[in-house]
Amino acid sequence: MTGTLFTLTFAVAAPFWALMILLPHWSVTGRVIRSPLIVAPVLAIYAILVIPALAEVLPAVASPTLTGIRDLLGTDDGAAAAWAHMIAFDLFVGRWAWLDSRERGVPSLVMAPVLVLTILLGPLGLAAYLGVRARWTSTVPAPSRSA
């Protein structure tokens, strides 16, 4: 079952990435990606993998050591859970970057490689987007302050 869940993890996230990268201007893309629930299928997979192993997981993450984390992730279940963890967070970050880029008017051709980088190497994709983001100002007016 672990192997199936591992394979399923990216399969349930891939359609959302495809919408953001390949169909960024389609009205359906905006409606779908606006929902933070797009990560729910991956979160469910993560829960299926982690909840039965909480007795092993909690001590390892509550007081992490390199050896403890290595041992935790060095199993099929641990690797599959880590994969689901990464896919969920990468998708959530990609979703945020995509939505923010729409507000700022960042061209889709600029965002496509950033999103691919986020899929492949999450934190580097986030760093790339933060660099891109600095070059475009928000097109949404800032809220006015009332005194």
N, C-alpha and C positions, 0 to 999 in steps of 0.2 A: 504494500500500500504506500509506503514512503516514496518509492520511485515514481509511482503514479502521481502523488501529490507534488513532488518536485517538478515533474513535467507539466502538470496542470497550472502551476504557479505563474509561469510566464505566459502561458496560453490564455489565461483569463485577463491578464493585463495588456497583452499585445493589441487588442482592438482599440483600446483607448489611446495608446501611443500612435497607432495608425491614423486615427482621426486627427490628432493634433499635428502630426507631421505631414500627412498626405492630403487631408481635407480640412485645412485650418479655417477656411472661409465658409464652409457649409453650415447652414443654420442648425442642423442637427448636432454638429460637433459642439457648438457653443452650449446648447441645452444639456447635452450629456456631460461635458467636461465641467460645467459649473457645479455639478453635484459632487460633494466630497465622498459620496457613497460608492464612487467608482473603485475605491480601494477595498470595499467590503468583501468581494470574493477572495482576494489575497489574504485579508485579515482572517477570514474563516479558515483558510488552509493553515495559516500560522497557528490559530487556536487549536485546531485538530492535532497539530504536531506538538505543541508546547504544553497544553493543559495536562495531558496524561503524564508528562515528565516534570511537572512543577517541583517535585521533591528533589530532583537533580538540578533543575535550572535555577531556582531561587537562590540556593547557597552560592552557586557559581557567579551569579550576577550581583548578588547583594554584597559580596566581598571578593571582587574579581582579582584573579591572579593570572598571569600568562599561562601557566600550566593548567589551571582550572578551566579557563576558556578554551584552550587547545583541546583538552580532553572532552569538553562538552561538544565542541564543533567537530571533533574527529570521528563522529559516528554518522551513520546515514541519516538518522533522525535529526541530529544536531545540524548537519550541513543543510538538510532540506528546510529546517526551521530558519536557519540563518538566511538562506536564499529567499524565503518568503518575507522575512523581515526586510531585507534589502529591496526586494521588488515593491513592497508596499510603500516604503519611504521614498524610493526613487520615483514611483508613480505620483505620490502626493506632491513631491517637490516639482516634478515635471508639470503637473496640473497647475500648481501655483505660478510657476514661471510662464506657462502658456497664457493663463488668465491675465497675469500682470503685463505680459508683452502685448496683449490685445488692447489693454487700457492705455498703454504707452505708445502704441502705434509702431512697435518693432516689426519690421518686415518678416513675413513668413520664411523667406529664404535665409534670413539671418537666424531665425529660431530653429529651423530644421536641424542643422548640425549641432546646435546646443542641446536640443532634445535627444538626439542620437547619443551624444556624449553623456547625457544624464542617464540614459538607459544602460549604457555600457560601463560607465565609471562615475556613478552618482555624484559624489562630492566634487569631482572635477567639472561635471556639468553644471552644478550649482555655482561653482566659482566662475565658470564661463558666463553664466547668465547674469551674475552680479556685475561682472565687467560690462556686459552688453547693456544692462539696465542703467548703468551710470551714464550712458550716452544718450538716452531718451528720457525726456521729462514726461510726467504723467499728463494725459490729455483730459483727465477728470479734475475739475476744479477742487481745490482744497476746501474743506468745510469752513464756513465763516464762524468767527468767534463772537459770541454775544457777551457784552460786558455786564 
